Amino acid sequence: MRLTKHTHATVSLHRDGRTLLIDPGTFTPDALELARDADVILVTHDHFDHFDRDAVLAALDADPELELYGPSAVIESLDGFDDRTHVVTPGDEFTAAGFAVVAYGGEHALIHPEIPQIDNIGYLVDGSVLHPGDAYLQVDAPVDTLLVPTSGPWTKMSDAIDYVRAVRPRQSVQIHDVMLSDVGTASATMFLGEQGLTGTTLLTLTVGESVTI
């Protein structure tokens, strides 16, 4: 498959002429275009930086074949598309755009005790690529490529290091990084990369850059 990194947490997977889009959020300027080009959309949770509701609604309206999977809060916000929107809970397994998907979760990482935690679903695609959403969630399966969040109000570098060590992927790809400057990106690479504290190759892809997995 080909993995393409878009802005922040938005990632698309491509194979055999089909596209699986994960977390088209409002930080992604071309979220609507990406959603329209996708065959299936996966959403980890309903925070705006992962779920651009207006873009998704427009894409669903434009393409009668487009389907979407996500936690209940996401699905409940998409009225009128009951036959093409599907509630996902931890442990669910399904096929989306020809990819085998297993759902893990389920709470968003703690930001602050005064901020309620919401549902967060991570997706392991084809037993290979793991998008955890906004949580350093654990899975009970080998992972080839881990999409590791590196910035945001809930992240912490020590937790990210321990997360990569626990999952033990062949490689990681930096996501959830729109808040980082060039210096911050380099710092994340220093700590999380192969020469840092994880011993794991970390790919820092530019927006629109792809890698074959």
C-alpha positions in Angstrom: 0.0 0.0 0.0 1.0 3.6 -0.4 0.6 5.9 2.7 0.3 9.6 2.2 0.8 12.1 5.0 -1.4 15.2 4.9 -1.7 18.0 7.4 -1.7 17.1 11.1 -3.4 13.8 11.7 -4.9 13.3 8.2 -3.5 10.2 6.4 -4.6 8.4 3.3 -3.9 4.8 2.3 -4.0 3.7 -1.4 -4.0 0.3 -3.1 -5.4 -1.2 -6.2 -7.0 2.1 -7.2 -8.9 2.6 -4.0 -8.3 5.1 -1.2 -8.9 4.9 2.6 -8.9 8.3 4.3 -8.3 8.7 8.0 -9.2 11.8 10.1 -9.8 14.6 7.6 -9.8 17.5 10.0 -10.2 21.3 9.8 -6.4 21.8 10.0 -6.2 20.0 6.6 -6.9 22.7 4.0 -7.8 20.2 1.3 -10.0 18.0 3.6 -13.0 18.4 1.3 -11.0 17.4 -1.8 -9.5 14.4 0.0 -12.9 13.3 1.3 -14.4 13.5 -2.2 -11.5 11.4 -3.6 -11.8 8.7 -0.9 -13.7 5.5 -1.2 -14.1 5.2 2.6 -13.4 7.5 5.5 -12.3 6.5 9.0 -12.6 9.0 11.9 -11.0 8.4 15.3 -13.0 10.9 17.3 -15.1 14.1 16.9 -12.5 16.8 17.7 -12.3 19.4 14.9 -8.7 18.7 14.0 -9.6 15.1 13.2 -13.2 15.6 11.9 -14.2 18.4 9.5 -17.9 17.8 9.7 -18.8 20.3 6.9 -16.3 18.8 4.5 -17.4 15.2 5.3 -21.1 16.1 4.8 -20.3 17.8 1.5 -18.4 14.7 0.3 -21.1 12.3 1.4 -23.7 14.4 -0.4 -21.5 14.5 -3.6 -20.7 10.8 -3.7 -23.5 8.3 -3.1 -20.9 5.5 -2.8 -18.8 7.1 -0.1 -18.9 5.4 3.3 -17.7 6.5 6.8 -16.8 4.7 10.0 -16.3 6.3 13.4 -17.4 6.4 17.0 -21.0 7.1 17.9 -20.6 10.9 18.4 -19.3 11.3 14.9 -22.0 9.2 13.3 -24.8 10.9 15.3 -23.7 14.3 13.8 -24.1 13.1 10.2 -27.9 13.0 9.8 -29.4 11.6 6.6 -26.7 9.1 5.7 -27.6 6.2 7.9 -27.0 3.6 5.2 -23.4 4.8 4.6 -22.2 5.8 8.1 -21.3 3.1 10.6 -20.7 3.2 14.4 -17.4 1.6 15.4 -16.6 0.3 18.9 -13.4 -1.3 20.2 -12.9 -4.9 18.9 -14.9 -4.3 15.7 -13.5 -5.8 12.5 -14.6 -4.8 9.0 -13.4 -4.2 5.4 -13.1 -0.7 4.1 -12.1 0.1 0.5 -10.5 -3.3 0.3 -8.5 -2.9 3.5 -9.0 -5.1 6.6 -9.6 -2.9 9.6 -9.5 -3.7 13.3 -10.7 -1.1 15.8 -9.0 -0.5 19.2 -9.7 2.0 21.9 -11.6 3.6 23.5 -11.0 6.9 25.3 -9.2 10.1 24.2 -6.0 10.7 26.2 -6.4 12.9 29.2 -5.9 16.6 28.5 -6.9 17.9 32.0 -9.1 16.4 34.7 -11.6 19.2 34.2 -12.0 18.3 30.5 -14.2 15.2 29.9 -12.7 12.4 28.0 -14.5 11.3 24.8 -14.5 8.1 22.8 -11.4 7.6 20.6 -11.1 4.7 18.2 -7.7 3.6 16.8 -7.5 1.7 13.5 -5.1 -1.1 12.6 -5.2 -1.4 8.8 -4.3 -4.7 7.1 -2.5 -5.8 10.2 0.2 -3.2 9.3 -0.6 0.5 9.8 -1.9 1.7 13.2 -3.5 5.2 13.5 -4.2 5.6 17.2 -6.1 8.9 17.0 -5.5 10.9 20.2 -4.3 8.2 22.5 -1.2 6.1 23.0 -3.4 3.1 22.8 -2.0 -0.5 23.0 -2.9 -3.3 20.5 -2.6 -7.0 20.8 -1.1 -7.5 17.4 2.2 -6.8 15.6 2.4 -3.4 13.9 4.6 -2.6 11.0 4.1 1.2 10.8 2.9 3.2 13.8 1.6 6.7 13.2 2.8 8.4 16.4 1.3 11.7 17.6 4.0 14.2 18.5 2.3 17.5 19.5 -0.9 18.7 21.1 -2.3 19.5 24.5 -2.4 15.9 25.6 0.9 14.7 24.4 4.1 14.2 26.4 7.5 13.2 25.0 8.2 10.6 27.6 4.8 8.9 26.9 5.5 9.0 23.2 8.9 7.3 23.7 7.4 4.6 25.9 4.5 4.1 23.4 6.9 3.4 20.5 8.9 1.1 22.8 5.7 -0.8 23.8 4.3 -1.2 20.3 7.7 -2.0 18.8 6.8 -1.2 15.1 9.3 -1.6 12.3 9.0 2.1 11.7 7.0 5.1 12.9 5.6 8.1 11.0 5.2 11.4 12.8 1.6 12.8 12.8 -0.5 15.2 14.9 2.4 17.7 14.3 0.8 20.9 13.0 1.7 22.7 16.3 5.4 22.0 15.9 8.0 24.4 14.5 10.9 23.1 12.5 12.9 23.0 15.7 10.1 21.1 17.4 9.9 18.6 14.6 13.7 18.0 14.8 13.4 17.6 18.5 10.8 14.9 18.1 13.0 13.1 15.6 15.9 13.3 18.0 14.0 11.6 20.8 11.8 9.2 18.8 14.1 8.2 16.0 16.5 5.3 15.5 19.4 7.3 17.1 17.2 8.4 20.0 15.5 6.5 22.8 13.3 4.1 20.8 15.8 2.4 18.4 13.0 2.7 15.8 13.2 4.5 12.4 11.0 7.6 12.5 9.8 9.0 9.2 8.9 12.7 9.2 7.0 13.2 6.0 6.1 16.6 4.5 2.5 17.4 3.6 1.6 15.3 0.6 4.6 13.1 0.8 4.1 9.3 0.4 5.9 6.1 1.4 5.3 2.6 0.2 4.6 0.0 2.9 
